[in-house]
Amino acid sequence: MKDFEHLLSVWQEQPKQPRLSVDDVLKQVKKGINKLGIQVYYSIIATIVAIAFTAGLTLFAVFEQRMSYIGLFVLLFGMVAYLILQIGDYRTIHKHDVTLNPAAYLNDLKEYQKRRAYLNGRFYYVFAVMISLGISLYTIEVFENKPIVFRIIYYSFCILTVLFTTFYLRSRFIEREEKKVSYLIERLERLQAQFE
């Protein structure tokens, strides 16, 4: 019985987590969401510009080989799929106002976290393969008359870029974004627990 009383006294002596100020938490969450929203918004704009450029190239450039057109269509398909997912993510985090209904917004943030995990996880590899395949098919005709050394350097650079972004930059980006979203979710969950 003494062990139980000792354990109870130690537990009661634990410092309680300070109560969070609702206004401060909501301001932090809004600021964090605005930063995430701006990142996704810029990504959407960049993808639209890339789609417009690739579509213009597909429509107005004349190629002799079908492989070039197939490559451009693969690029377009991959970019459009990416754009659709990005727009969905943007809409998810801006569906509700955090100040009006923090509980609904917490659910939106958890949904956003799942969507981003899919986009940065499985879909990233599909997207990378589509972009690499599209560029490879497109550049067959473009570099047909270039020296072999130039082609080797170009394709080596492309392969190294894909490997660098896949195995180094991607993990850093995902980790940084995951920390931000997890922090916002933790703050809203703590705030919600205060009122239960």
ABEGO torsion letter per residue (X at the ends): XAAAAAAAAAAAABBBBBBBBAAAAAAAAAAAAAAAAAAAAAAAAAAAAAAAAAAAAAAABBBABAAAAAAAAAAAAAAAAAAAAAAAAAAAAAABBAAABAAAAAAAAAAAAAAAAAAABAAAAAAAAAAAAAAAAAAAAAAAABBAAAAAAAAAAAAAAAAAAAAAAAAAAAAAAAAAAAAAAAAAAAAAAAAX
